Amino acid sequence: MELPAILGGEPIRRKPYPSWPIYGGREEELLLEALKSGRWSVGGRFQEEFERRFAEFQHAKHALLCSSGTAALKIALRAMGLEPGDEVIVPAYTFLATATSALDLGLRVVYADIDPETYTIDPESARRLVGEKTRAIIPVHIAGRPADMDAIMELAEERSLLVLEDAAQAHGAEWRGRRVGAIGDAGIFSFYQSKNITCGEGGAVTTNSDEIAEKVWSLRNVGRPRRGPWYEHRIYGWNYRITEFQAAILIAQLERAPELMDKRERGARILDKLLSEIEGITPLRHDSRVTRHAYHLYIFKYDSREFSSLPKQRFVEALSAEGIPCNAGYRPLYSYPFLPPSKPLPNTEKASYEEAVWIPQYVLLADEEDLEDIPRAIEKIKRNADKIPR
């Protein structure tokens, strides 16, 4: 009798999916060059080169490196001119740094719900939150999928709001042919180890504004002016710099990014087709205005009613046991006791606790026959869902 692996049966696969991060001779070559240069922090060539190339890659006028995506959020908000007491709208379904970076600056955070078909911020929910103190909105391009930037920019123009794009997961993603991070007033990216372009830890702020770029440069560098004595500090800032070693790795990672983007898109198309054939499993809705999805994550919707009412968390545990990398994703920001509270938001609640299942980006780099193991594992769980203890 077939048993799911979570009950002691043989898993669908034992072979690992592609490892991440991917690196090779190019990373080693540039790291060695950085080492021998004697310029390991400021003053080397790699940071400026990556900033120039990444700005071009994202269709932005400026890109400025910093120590993390979290630091990038904090720097960008300050550079955009937000002051303590100002209100910022964020989606409740996002990594907590989207909120904590604002709270660190004394800003007030309010939560918008998400679109149930895309899991990005719901512009109408955001619109209902705009008040006298609202200064900015942070659309999050979750999983690498651009938020509805038409509606966000329209709302921002109507209500005189600043727009900071949280593109931490969205390197290379496009909305109507424009890459994210260059649509709003500023954007941020993360280069954490799991990200599609990575140096272990790192971040960047992108903008088309010369004024914001100058402030970001100074804020990440302890308030120094770009041109002036080393110990001249004109504004309150932080040491959120990055090293030449990290920038060297990023250059190599950026060079291999287009090929990997193509592979992820191919893998996502395969999974869309295979998973859409399973009752109770639904890929997220496509939008023709999303002209490029970065696929930092592949997210699908799970309906427990088709799986003998097996709770999402148990489904995720069962799928993991079959050798398929996956997780349950975010919980609502307001569920954390150290963050501002909120009434439950229905779409955020459903995605967090009932529906959303995440598959990491490196799985999409696998061959088609390896991707076919994912629906095989899901079908196996479905056939045996009534046997799995709750």
Secondary structure, 3 states (H helix, E strand, C coil): CCCCHHHCCCCCCCCCCCCCCCCCHHHHHHHHHHHHHCCCCCCCCHHHHHHHHHHHHCCCCEEEEECCHHHHHHHHHHHCCCCCCCEEEEECCCCCHHHHHHHHCCCEEEEECECCCCCCECHHHHHHHCCCCEEEECCECHHHCCCCHHHHHHHHHHHCCEEEEECCCCCCCEECCEECCCCCCEEEEECECCCCCCCECCEEEEECCHHHHHHHHHHCECCCCCCCCCCCCCCCCCECCCCHHHHHHHHHHHHHHHHHHHHHHHHHHHHHHHHCCCCCEEECCCCCCEEECCCCEEEEEECHHHHCCCCHHHHHHHHHHCCCCCECCCCCHHHCCCCCCCCCCHHHHHHHHHHEEEEEHHHHHCCHHHHCHHHHHHHHHHHHHHHCCC
